[in-house]
Amino acid sequence: MRNNPLVICEAMDEFAAQQDFLINIGPDKAEKIAALIAETKPSVFVELGGYVGYSALFLGNALRNAHKDSQDANNGIYWSLEADPVFAGITMNLVDLAGLSDVVKVITGKAADSLRRLKEEGKLESVDMLFLDHIEDLYVADLQVAESLGLLKKGSYIVADNVLRPGAPEYKQYVKEHKSMDTRAIMGLIIPGEFEDEIEVTEYKG
């Protein structure tokens, strides 16, 4: 498993299917977001809600691969913001096992507080892709924090998970009505179980 992020993710999928359900994004939706990463090649990726690191491994690997031919040796940076220190600790260990420590940086604390701190410390000037995968009721408020900090720029993407199941209707309405955003839904599956869900993909027009 060492230095192989996707093998670790496969083991997590197997555990979730056979032992105990994990609220990971799962392979179906992760592959769709990885395809968007390959297409848009974001340099700065920020995840709100890291849980136990599945998305950080899968998508962090996709981010590194998107920049593997970069002339400036830039692998991109993946900030994983997680409120629960236990989950954050698990993610850090898995990131190290996966050989992604040069790409994925784990920050412990509430998403809004962590965004403000990273901005104040000069570590985060703008975000190319913002991934919302924490508490659905916080999607709008935390997106507004990113907006107020000036982290979104023309061409930035906001990707939101679980907008159909368990659902984020206020968020969907917010991005649909936002004058500076173009948004679309991508169907995906919650695995295990193969329950239908949606990923909301939104481009910030500036």
Secondary structure, 3 states (H helix, E strand, C coil): CCCCHHHHHHHHHHHHHHCCCCCCCHHHHHHHHHHHHHHHCCCEEEEECCCCCHHHHHHHHHHHHHCCCCCCCCCCEEEEEECCHHHHHHHHHHHHHHCCCCCEEEEECCHHHHHHHHHHCCCCCCEEEEEECCCHHHHHHHHHHHHHCCCEEEEEEEEECCHHHHHCHHHHHHHHHCCCEEEEEEEEEECCCCEEEEEEEEEECC
